[in-house]
Amino acid sequence: MTKQAIFDTLSHSNATLRGELRLPGDIRLAAWQNELDRVSYHTDEVHTISLYTAGGEQTYRLDGQRSQRNGFKDAICIIPQQQESVWEIQGRFEFTHVYFTDNHLREFIARELDLEPRLFALPDHSFLHHGALTAALQQLGQPQDWRDDIHQLHIQSVVQDVFAELCKMQSHRAARKVRIFGGLSLRSKKTVQQYIEDNL
């Protein structure tokens, strides 16, 4: 199992784990409740996306330029792997985390979007308004839903929708500045794949 520092940090804080679900591909869902706490996240090996499902107005991110901004119901936070952050919780709130590896996201980008994964970097966002991403995350449901096998299949589809929305947020202005060395172009890869399929 990939190191999941945010999950481990919350497990040793005032936060209460309301439910969790492990999905194929090292994807993990966790529903939390927290109150009157301060937590610091360090050196995670997975990405984390969070949806505030109840409360959040008395939750603040204290580090860097985000100092003292507060959350709200349906707020989204995106915490890329290795991102450090400090959070102050002064009132009760509930939130759902989705943890996933960088490899899983990049495989999705290459397979489903037919794009070069190395051009994408997950952004760091706190207390984001994003209608489409919020709507997708709300479909994950509540922990009591996660025990149902049919709903688990639905959740796997929802996670793919979440990945697609995250990719739409990517800034290609930054991507154009990235120089990539080695590998084949998408057109060349398609040509090679077609040749292999035709000559198996």
Contacts in CASP RR format, 6 or more apart in sequence:
PFRMAT RR
TARGET T0000
AUTHOR 0000-0000-0000
METHOD contacts of the structure
MODEL  1
MTKQAIFDTLSHSNATLRGELRLPGDIRLAAWQNELDRVSYHTDEVHTIS
LYTAGGEQTYRLDGQRSQRNGFKDAICIIPQQQESVWEIQGRFEFTHVYF
TDNHLREFIARELDLEPRLFALPDHSFLHHGALTAALQQLGQPQDWRDDI
HQLHIQSVVQDVFAELCKMQSHRAARKVRIFGGLSLRSKKTVQQYIEDNL
1 26 0 8 1.000
2 26 0 8 1.000
2 45 0 8 1.000
2 46 0 8 1.000
2 101 0 8 1.000
3 44 0 8 1.000
3 45 0 8 1.000
3 46 0 8 1.000
4 28 0 8 1.000
4 44 0 8 1.000
4 45 0 8 1.000
4 46 0 8 1.000
4 99 0 8 1.000
5 41 0 8 1.000
5 42 0 8 1.000
5 43 0 8 1.000
5 44 0 8 1.000
5 45 0 8 1.000
6 41 0 8 1.000
6 44 0 8 1.000
6 46 0 8 1.000
6 48 0 8 1.000
6 79 0 8 1.000
6 97 0 8 1.000
6 99 0 8 1.000
7 28 0 8 1.000
7 30 0 8 1.000
7 97 0 8 1.000
7 99 0 8 1.000
9 39 0 8 1.000
9 40 0 8 1.000
9 41 0 8 1.000
9 42 0 8 1.000
10 17 0 8 1.000
10 30 0 8 1.000
10 32 0 8 1.000
10 34 0 8 1.000
10 39 0 8 1.000
11 17 0 8 1.000
13 34 0 8 1.000
13 37 0 8 1.000
13 39 0 8 1.000
14 34 0 8 1.000
14 35 0 8 1.000
14 36 0 8 1.000
14 37 0 8 1.000
14 89 0 8 1.000
15 32 0 8 1.000
15 33 0 8 1.000
15 34 0 8 1.000
15 37 0 8 1.000
15 39 0 8 1.000
16 32 0 8 1.000
16 33 0 8 1.000
16 34 0 8 1.000
17 30 0 8 1.000
17 31 0 8 1.000
17 32 0 8 1.000
18 31 0 8 1.000
18 32 0 8 1.000
18 33 0 8 1.000
18 94 0 8 1.000
18 143 0 8 1.000
19 30 0 8 1.000
19 31 0 8 1.000
19 143 0 8 1.000
19 146 0 8 1.000
20 28 0 8 1.000
20 29 0 8 1.000
20 30 0 8 1.000
20 31 0 8 1.000
20 143 0 8 1.000
20 146 0 8 1.000
21 28 0 8 1.000
21 29 0 8 1.000
21 143 0 8 1.000
21 146 0 8 1.000
21 152 0 8 1.000
21 155 0 8 1.000
22 28 0 8 1.000
22 29 0 8 1.000
23 29 0 8 1.000
23 152 0 8 1.000
23 155 0 8 1.000
23 156 0 8 1.000
23 159 0 8 1.000
24 156 0 8 1.000
25 100 0 8 1.000
25 101 0 8 1.000
25 104 0 8 1.000
26 46 0 8 1.000
26 100 0 8 1.000
26 101 0 8 1.000
26 104 0 8 1.000
27 98 0 8 1.000
27 99 0 8 1.000
27 100 0 8 1.000
27 101 0 8 1.000
27 104 0 8 1.000
27 159 0 8 1.000
28 98 0 8 1.000
28 99 0 8 1.000
28 100 0 8 1.000
29 96 0 8 1.000
29 97 0 8 1.000
29 98 0 8 1.000
29 99 0 8 1.000
29 140 0 8 1.000
29 146 0 8 1.000
29 155 0 8 1.000
30 96 0 8 1.000
30 97 0 8 1.000
30 99 0 8 1.000
31 53 0 8 1.000
31 94 0 8 1.000
31 95 0 8 1.000
31 96 0 8 1.000
31 97 0 8 1.000
31 142 0 8 1.000
31 143 0 8 1.000
32 94 0 8 1.000
32 95 0 8 1.000
32 96 0 8 1.000
32 97 0 8 1.000
33 92 0 8 1.000
33 93 0 8 1.000
33 94 0 8 1.000
34 89 0 8 1.000
34 92 0 8 1.000
34 93 0 8 1.000
34 95 0 8 1.000
35 89 0 8 1.000
35 91 0 8 1.000
35 92 0 8 1.000
35 93 0 8 1.000
36 89 0 8 1.000
36 90 0 8 1.000
36 91 0 8 1.000
37 88 0 8 1.000
37 89 0 8 1.000
38 86 0 8 1.000
38 87 0 8 1.000
38 88 0 8 1.000
38 89 0 8 1.000
39 86 0 8 1.000
39 87 0 8 1.000
39 89 0 8 1.000
40 84 0 8 1.000
40 85 0 8 1.000
40 86 0 8 1.000
40 87 0 8 1.000
41 79 0 8 1.000
41 83 0 8 1.000
41 84 0 8 1.000
41 85 0 8 1.000
41 86 0 8 1.000
41 87 0 8 1.000
42 84 0 8 1.000
43 82 0 8 1.000
43 84 0 8 1.000
44 79 0 8 1.000
44 81 0 8 1.000
44 82 0 8 1.000
44 83 0 8 1.000
45 81 0 8 1.000
45 82 0 8 1.000
45 101 0 8 1.000
46 81 0 8 1.000
46 99 0 8 1.000
46 100 0 8 1.000
46 101 0 8 1.000
46 102 0 8 1.000
47 78 0 8 1.000
47 79 0 8 1.000
47 80 0 8 1.000
47 81 0 8 1.000
47 99 0 8 1.000
47 100 0 8 1.000
47 101 0 8 1.000
47 102 0 8 1.000
47 105 0 8 1.000
47 122 0 8 1.000
48 77 0 8 1.000
48 78 0 8 1.000
48 79 0 8 1.000
48 97 0 8 1.000
48 98 0 8 1.000
48 99 0 8 1.000
49 76 0 8 1.000
49 77 0 8 1.000
49 78 0 8 1.000
49 79 0 8 1.000
49 97 0 8 1.000
49 98 0 8 1.000
49 100 0 8 1.000
49 137 0 8 1.000
49 162 0 8 1.000
49 166 0 8 1.000
50 76 0 8 1.000
50 77 0 8 1.000
50 78 0 8 1.000
50 79 0 8 1.000
50 95 0 8 1.000
50 96 0 8 1.000
50 97 0 8 1.000
50 98 0 8 1.000
51 74 0 8 1.000
51 75 0 8 1.000
51 76 0 8 1.000
51 95 0 8 1.000
51 96 0 8 1.000
51 134 0 8 1.000
51 137 0 8 1.000
51 138 0 8 1.000
51 140 0 8 1.000
52 59 0 8 1.000
52 71 0 8 1.000
52 72 0 8 1.000
52 73 0 8 1.000
52 74 0 8 1.000
52 75 0 8 1.000
52 76 0 8 1.000
52 77 0 8 1.000
52 93 0 8 1.000
52 94 0 8 1.000
52 95 0 8 1.000
53 73 0 8 1.000
53 74 0 8 1.000
53 94 0 8 1.000
53 95 0 8 1.000
53 96 0 8 1.000
53 142 0 8 1.000
54 73 0 8 1.000
54 93 0 8 1.000
54 94 0 8 1.000
55 71 0 8 1.000
55 72 0 8 1.000
55 73 0 8 1.000
55 92 0 8 1.000
55 93 0 8 1.000
55 94 0 8 1.000
56 70 0 8 1.000
56 71 0 8 1.000
56 72 0 8 1.000
56 73 0 8 1.000
56 75 0 8 1.000
56 91 0 8 1.000
56 93 0 8 1.000
56 95 0 8 1.000
57 70 0 8 1.000
57 71 0 8 1.000
57 72 0 8 1.000
57 93 0 8 1.000
58 70 0 8 1.000
58 89 0 8 1.000
58 90 0 8 1.000
58 91 0 8 1.000
58 93 0 8 1.000
59 70 0 8 1.000
59 71 0 8 1.000
59 87 0 8 1.000
59 88 0 8 1.000
59 89 0 8 1.000
59 90 0 8 1.000
59 91 0 8 1.000
59 93 0 8 1.000
60 67 0 8 1.000
60 68 0 8 1.000
60 69 0 8 1.000
60 70 0 8 1.000
60 71 0 8 1.000
60 87 0 8 1.000
60 88 0 8 1.000
60 89 0 8 1.000
60 90 0 8 1.000
61 67 0 8 1.000
61 69 0 8 1.000
61 77 0 8 1.000
61 85 0 8 1.000
61 86 0 8 1.000
61 87 0 8 1.000
61 88 0 8 1.000
61 126 0 8 1.000
61 127 0 8 1.000
62 68 0 8 1.000
62 86 0 8 1.000
62 87 0 8 1.000
62 88 0 8 1.000
63 84 0 8 1.000
63 85 0 8 1.000
63 86 0 8 1.000
66 126 0 8 1.000
69 126 0 8 1.000
69 127 0 8 1.000
70 127 0 8 1.000
71 126 0 8 1.000
71 127 0 8 1.000
72 127 0 8 1.000
74 134 0 8 1.000
74 138 0 8 1.000
75 127 0 8 1.000
75 128 0 8 1.000
75 129 0 8 1.000
76 125 0 8 1.000
76 127 0 8 1.000
76 128 0 8 1.000
76 129 0 8 1.000
76 130 0 8 1.000
76 133 0 8 1.000
76 134 0 8 1.000
76 137 0 8 1.000
77 125 0 8 1.000
77 126 0 8 1.000
77 127 0 8 1.000
77 128 0 8 1.000
78 122 0 8 1.000
78 123 0 8 1.000
78 124 0 8 1.000
78 125 0 8 1.000
78 128 0 8 1.000
78 166 0 8 1.000
79 85 0 8 1.000
79 124 0 8 1.000
80 121 0 8 1.000
80 122 0 8 1.000
80 123 0 8 1.000
80 124 0 8 1.000
81 102 0 8 1.000
81 122 0 8 1.000
83 124 0 8 1.000
85 126 0 8 1.000
96 137 0 8 1.000
96 140 0 8 1.000
96 141 0 8 1.000
98 137 0 8 1.000
98 140 0 8 1.000
98 159 0 8 1.000
98 162 0 8 1.000
100 159 0 8 1.000
100 163 0 8 1.000
102 122 0 8 1.000
105 117 0 8 1.000
105 120 0 8 1.000
105 122 0 8 1.000
105 163 0 8 1.000
105 166 0 8 1.000
106 117 0 8 1.000
106 118 0 8 1.000
106 120 0 8 1.000
107 117 0 8 1.000
108 160 0 8 1.000
108 163 0 8 1.000
108 164 0 8 1.000
108 167 0 8 1.000
109 115 0 8 1.000
109 116 0 8 1.000
109 117 0 8 1.000
109 120 0 8 1.000
109 163 0 8 1.000
109 167 0 8 1.000
110 116 0 8 1.000
110 117 0 8 1.000
112 160 0 8 1.000
112 163 0 8 1.000
112 164 0 8 1.000
113 164 0 8 1.000
113 167 0 8 1.000
114 186 0 8 1.000
115 167 0 8 1.000
115 186 0 8 1.000
116 180 0 8 1.000
116 186 0 8 1.000
118 178 0 8 1.000
118 180 0 8 1.000
119 170 0 8 1.000
119 172 0 8 1.000
119 175 0 8 1.000
119 178 0 8 1.000
119 180 0 8 1.000
120 167 0 8 1.000
120 170 0 8 1.000
120 175 0 8 1.000
121 170 0 8 1.000
121 174 0 8 1.000
121 175 0 8 1.000
122 166 0 8 1.000
123 169 0 8 1.000
123 170 0 8 1.000
123 171 0 8 1.000
130 165 0 8 1.000
130 169 0 8 1.000
132 165 0 8 1.000
132 168 0 8 1.000
133 162 0 8 1.000
133 165 0 8 1.000
133 166 0 8 1.000
133 169 0 8 1.000
136 158 0 8 1.000
136 161 0 8 1.000
136 162 0 8 1.000
136 165 0 8 1.000
137 158 0 8 1.000
137 162 0 8 1.000
139 154 0 8 1.000
139 155 0 8 1.000
139 158 0 8 1.000
139 161 0 8 1.000
140 155 0 8 1.000
140 158 0 8 1.000
141 151 0 8 1.000
145 151 0 8 1.000
146 152 0 8 1.000
146 155 0 8 1.000
184 192 0 8 1.000
END
